[in-house]
Amino acid sequence: MGTFQIEGGHSLQGDIRPQGAKNEALQILCAVLLTPEEVVIENIPDIRDVNKLIGILGNLGVKVKKLAAGKYSFQSDDLDLDYLESELFKQEGSSLRGSIMIVGPLLARFGKGYIPRPGGDKIGRRRLDTHFEGFIKLGADFRYNREERFYGVEAPNGLRGTYMLLDQASVTGTANIVMAAVMAKGTTTIYNAACEPYLQQLCKMLNRMGANISGIGSNLLVIEGVESLGGCNHRVLPDMIEIGSWIGLAAMTRSSITIKDVSWDDLGLIPDTFRKLGIQLERRGDDIFIPSMESYEIQSDMDGSILTISDAPWPGFTPDLLSIVLVVCTQARGSVLIHQKMFESRLFFVDKLIDMGAKIILCDPHRATVIGHDFHSQLKATTMVSPDIRAGISLLIAALSAKGTSAIHNIEQIDRGYERIDERLRAIGAKIERID
């Protein structure tokens, strides 16, 4: 288990470029299974979760070639479907939640798909019903081996287009169902579909491969089934969660940082949400410039009541950034209520921030009130364990702003979502070392 040793309290300066989006890459990589032709993907982040999925695709028989840093070609013309029922796949698939999205493409192309119950962050219950209910509505038969915790769907006679109203706007659920429906017979209409930029990217890529998807960017998708799909080239968007992380880092360390090539038009509410915390953001072309600030003040609501920041399906504020916002508020002037609606265990890392001297009241599993220090009292260094990706990066930001030297264990969780983070932070002046 690796450890980051962080000497906090230093101001940072310079340019940092966000990696490719993890959540998009996991969807896009699964889509290569829909065609026997070559698919070339650029800006793939070099992180644990993505590399693990690429390994699963290789074991399934996908021909994987690394063309350059972050650029790969994939060709799924000779797959070994027996791998799906092997012990190796049960082990590999269960360690990666994103592996669930191989089921839709395999069901569409081969009439069957299997997956062990996937793992991932321990942030609360994350149901898979949306995925499988969608497959069932398309005509697939479902089975679940409770003893082995193994899911299977089969459609030997092919899938049929239908109307469905999703019980929740699940991003991975929508992606999985869309990939299953692109080659179904007839028309599929998906209402209450997720509409995140990464899901839009997937739909645009599928259309370049020959699919017929309309309504992209809305919560109502209409898919006309086609006989087959071909190859294409695709570039992954910059990671909006990493962009938000760097905004929070600049504020907490009172640093001047430029975040390069952020794809502003795909950031939604992220810039305005940080502005509500008093953080100055300047748009320079497609870059974000954050000047060094001695303090930042949280806005109140128009009636003077405490500001509430909560998560919601896109175009609402992404739940993956609430942990960052919470940490940033510990040194703001004013108070804020953080309401994490989607996951009941995601706020449980705040005890570590309280140990560092933060003023946080955990109201219940979904809500926390943060009373900012306004930098009058610096956070104290401590030793911590990273429980998941987003809590891990939040604790890292706290450690970089704290007085003294902190240690964060279980940094493999951070590596799952952030590419070479220690190297990139050192390049802008951070005092951080990786200890294996």
N, C-alpha and C positions, 0 to 999 in steps of 0.2 A: 504494500500500500504506500503510495507516494505522499509527499508532504511539500507544501509551499511554506517557505520561511520569508516573512515580509517585514521589512523595516518601514514603518509608517511615518506619516507626517511630512512627506516631501511633496513639493509642488512639481507637476509634470508639464511638459511642453512639447508640441510637435504635431505631426500628422499621423493619423492612424486610418487604415483602410479596412472596412468590414469584410469579413469572409462571406462566402456564399451561404445562402439561407439553409440551415439544417432542415427545417420543416418542409421546405420545398423540395430539397434534394431527395429526401426519403420517398416522397410521392413520385417524383420524376424517374428515379431509378427503378421503381416497380413497374412503371409504364413501358420499359424496354421489353418486357415479357410479352407485350401485345403483338409484336411483329417479328418475323424471321430476318428482317433487313437490319442494316447497321444503323444505330442511333449514336450520335456524338453529342456529349454534354460537356459544357464548359462551366467554370467557376464552382466546381464541386468542393466543398470544404473538407479539409484533411482532419477529420475528427473521429472519435471512436465509434459513435453510433453509425455514421455513414460508412466508414470502412468495414464495419461489421456486416452491414447490409450488402456491400459490394462482395464481401467474402461469401455470403449466402448465395448470391446470384452466381458466383463462380462455381460453387459446389453443385448448383442446380444445372450447370452445363452452359451458362452464358459465357461467350468468349469476351473476355475483358482485356482491353489494351490501354495502358496509360500513355497518352500522346504527349502530354506536357504537364506541368504543375497544375492540378485542378481540372485537367481536360482528359476525358476518357472516351473510348468507343466501346459499344456493347452490341453484341449480335447473338440473338436467341434463336438460332436456327437448328440446334441439335440438343434439346434439353433432356435431362435425365429425371423424369417425373417420379421414379422410384425413390429418389432422394427425399421426397416430401414425407415418406413414411419411415424414414430411417431414424435410428437413435441419435445420429449426429445432428440431423435437422431439429429434432425435438429439443436437443440441448441448445443449439445455436439460436433457433427461432424464439425460444422462451426467454432469452436474455435481452431481446430487443423488441420494444413495442411496435416500432415501425414495420416490423416484418409482417404484421397483419395485412398490409396493403399489397402483398403479392397474391392474395387470394382472388381478388376481383379480376386482374388480368389473366390468371391461369384459368379461372372459371369461364371467362369469355372465350378464350382461345382453345382450351382443351376440354372444357366441360367438367372440370373438377379442380378443387383446391383444398389444401389442408394446412392447418397451422396449430402449433401448440399454444396454450394460453400464454400470451406474451407478457414480458415483464416491463421494466421501465422505472420511472421515478416513483417513489413512495409518497405520493402527494394526495392520497385518498382514492376512493373507488372510481374506477374508470371503465364503465360498462362497454361491452362490445355488441349489445343488442341491435343498435342502429345498423351496423354492418350487415349482420346476418338476416335481420328482418327485410332489408333491402334486397338481398340475394333471393330470399324466399319469394318475395313479390315478383321478382323477375323469372320465377319458375324453377329455382333450384331446390333440391332436397337437402335438409340440414340434419346433421347428427353431431352429438357431443359425447365423447367418452369421458365420463366423470372421473373414473379411476385414473386415467392417464392425462386428464385435463387437455384433451385434444379435440379440436374442431374440424369438421369436414363439410363441404358442400359439393353437390354433384348435380349436373344437368346433362345427362346423356343425350337428350333430344334438343339441346340448345336452349338459350334463354329467349324470353318473349318480352317485348316492350310493354310497359304498363304505367299507370299513374301511381305515384306514392307521395305521401306527406310524411316527412321524417319527424320522428318524435323529438329530436333535438338537432340543432345545426352543427353536427359533428364534422370537423374538418377532415379527419382521416376517414370517417364513415362516408361522407360525401365523395371523397376521392375514390374510395374503393368501389362504391356503387357506380360512379361515372365510368370507371375503367371496365366494370363488368358490362355496362349497358351499351358501350359504343359499338359492339358487334351483335347485339341482340336483335331479333327480328321485330321490325315495327318501330313505334315511337315510345320513348320513355320520357315521362315528365316527373321531375323531382322538385317538390315544393318544400320550403324551409331548408333549402340547400345552404351549406356554408358558402361564403363569397369572399373569403380572405384572398389577398393578392397571390398567395402561393397556389391556391386552388384555381384561380384565374390563369396562372401560368401553366398549370397542368392541362386545363381545357384548351388553351391556345396551342400548346404542343401537340395534343391529340388531334386538333383540327389540321395542323400542318402534316400530320401523319395520315390524314384522309378521313378523320371522323367528322361528324356533322353535329356540332353542339352549338346551340344558340342560348341567349340569355346570360352569357358570361358576365360576371360582376354583379349579378342580381341573385335573389334567393329562389328564383324559378328557372330551372334549367330544362331545356327540351333537347332530347337526343334522338336523332334519326339513325337507326342502326345501319351499319355498312357491312359488306362482306369481309373486308380485310383492311389492315393498316400497313403502311410502309415506313421507311426510315425517315429521319430528319436530323437537323442540328438544333440545339437548344442551349440557352445560357441562363443559369440560375441567378435570381435576384440577390442583391446584398441582404444580409440577415438583419431584419428590423429589430430583433431582440438584442443583437450585439450593438447596434447603433444606439438603442436606448441605454444599454449598459455603459457605453462610453460617455454619453451625456451625463449620466449619474456620477460616473467616476470624475469627470471634470469638475462638477459642482462640489462634490465631497472633498476633493483634494485642492480646491481653489486654484485650478490649473487652466491654462489656455491651450485648448486642443482643437484641431480641425479634423473632422471626420470626412473622409474623401468618398466621393461617388456613392451617395446614399440612396439614389432613386427617390427623390423627395415625393413624387406623386404617388408613391406606394406606401407612405408612412402613416397616412390617415391621421388619427388624433394624437399620435405620439408627440410631435413637437408642441402642440397646444397644451397637452397635459403637463409637460415639464415647465412650460411657461407659467401655468397656474401655480407652480411651486416657487415662482420668482426667478427661475433660471433663464438667463438671456441666451437666445439662440439667433444666429444670423445666417441667412441663406446666402451663400456665395456660389452662384451657378448651381451645381448639383452637390455642393459640399455643405456641411454644417460647421460653423465656427462658433465655439463657446469661449467667450473671454474669461479671464480670471476674475472671480467675484469674491469680495471679502465677506459677503453675506447674501442671502436670498430669502424673500419673505413670501409665505404661503398666502394666497388670496382667500378671502372669505366668500361665501355665496353672496348674491346681491342683497339678500335680506339681513346679512351680517352673521348668519349661522356658519358653523364649522364646515369647511370644505370636505366633501366626501369623494373619494376616488374609488371607483369600482370597475370590475371587468365585465365584458359583454361580448357576444359574438360580433365579428366584424360587420359594420364599420365601427363598433364600439372599441373600447380600450382593451388591448390584448392581456389576458391573465398572466402571460409569461413575464410581463414587466412590473407587476405589482410588487414583487419582492424588491426590485430595484428602487421603485418609488418609495417604499417603506423605509429603506435604508437612507435614501437621500433626505427624507423628512426629519431624520434624527438630528440633523444639524441645521435645519431651516429655522426661520423666525416664525413662530405660530404653531398651530396644531392642525391635524388632519385625521379623518377617519378613513381607514383602508378597509374596503369591503370586498373580500375574495369570495365570490358567489359560487364558482364552479368546482373548487376542490376543497374538501374539508380538512386537509392536513397540511396545506401549503404554508400556513402562517406559523407552524410550530417551531420554526427556527428562531423566532424572536427571543427566546430565552438566552440565546448566545449573545444577541445584541444588548440585552438587559445586563448580562454579565460584563459587557464592555462599558456600561454606564449610560446606555440609551434609556430614555423615558418612554416606555411603551406599556400600554394597558391592553392585554389580550382579553377582549370582551367575551368572545366565544370562538369556536374553531374557524369562523368565517370573518370576524371583524377585529380590528386592532386600532386603538387610538394612539397616535404618536404626538408627543409634545417636544418640539424642537429645542435644541440647546442654543441655536444661533451662534455656534462656535465659541460660546463663553466657557464651555466645558468640553474638552477634547475626549473622544472615545479612548478607552484604555486597551492596550494590547492584551491578547489572551491566546489560549490554545483552543482550537475548534475542530469539529469534524463536519465535512460537507455532506448534508443529507440528500441533496439532489442538485441538478444542474443550476437552476435559477437561484436557489438559496445559496449555493456554493459561490456563484459570482457576486452575489450581494454581500456575503461575508468577506470576500476578497476585497471588494470596494471599501467596506468598513475598516478592514485591516490596513489598507493603504492610507486611510485618513487618520488612523489611530496613533497615539503616542506610544512608542516602543516597538518591540519586535513580536509579531504574532506568528503562530503556526496554524496551518490548516491541513488536516489529515484527510484521507480519502479523496484526493484531488482527481482521481479517475472519474469521479462524477462531473467535475468541471471540464475535464478533457473530452467528455462525451459531447459537449456542445460548443466548445471554444477552441479554436485552432492555435496551437503554439502560443498560448496566451502569455506565458512568462517571457518569452522572447520578444513579443510585440510590445509588452508593457515596459520592458527594459529599454527598448529603443526610444521611448519618450521620457525616460528618466526614473522609472519605478525601481525600487530596491527590492527585488523578488528573486528568490533562488528555489530551484526544484531539487528536492532531496529524495532519492529513491530508497 
